[in-house]
């Protein structure tokens, strides 16, 4: 089983993920409740944090690769603490502006990518190869739990404690994460020597490595197609529930929150399923099964039957995703040479953060042209097609 040092990294990951989920839910609420911005500005805040943060993170993979990973994680945590702490200070001083919120969202997004790349590379050095999928399944369970709690807690904390106090707690979570990392005692492997300067080729080394490996190319294509379908459908599903089906607020909250238990369940079951079915077969099977669950959405009926179908479909999707995600993270970590891992993880994160808001925008345009349910059907087909590009030959062995 993973040791105490892994436990410290696990808690750092958990607390950091909770802060990220809390901040992602709190910043839009603050934009609306404190600054009174328009709906398009809230959408712009979300898109900007993803795309601009990804662009800003572009050179970070190269920088992280040639440095010890724990100091990078601590620096990312301290940076996020300082950046987010400016928001409660500005609220209390009545200086807060929408431009500041956008800058905070972009900088924290880039720092989160850096933290994830360093953490993913460090985990491979901290855990024995045979235990890596167990460690990743625990990380996955923590991610689903913190996402479920943090995203919904933002509104509750703002309504009870106020915007400034909520963001202050968010900032403190990163200090706790940094303290957990500093308590890891196992010496880090010596990083490879750094080149004298960074070239354009170094900036895209992560993508170049993925391109050189057919299995990684297939997994990246699968991730982008699957993520595009899911993200295009997400806001449209909210419209479907609230307008087309006429669900009440508590029903909408139930449909969002209850399926997240599926992600926790799937990740918790992953080690047992690996022992039963084998790593490669389970990776491909879960990867394929997670693509079918959007197909019922365009045909959801009104009333209780529709609500039950929505919850069931989302629950099934998240169970499969909860199994697939830690296996994928393990496969990628084992397939990539150590001296490229941080750059590959960074390239992966940047690709996803650019593709997802693009898919959301495309889904909105298509819905305006052909309607809500036909667009959901298109998103379901795109998601289903992602199963075709899985590395069926190489990953099955």
Beta strands, then each sheet from edge to edge (+ up, - down):
end
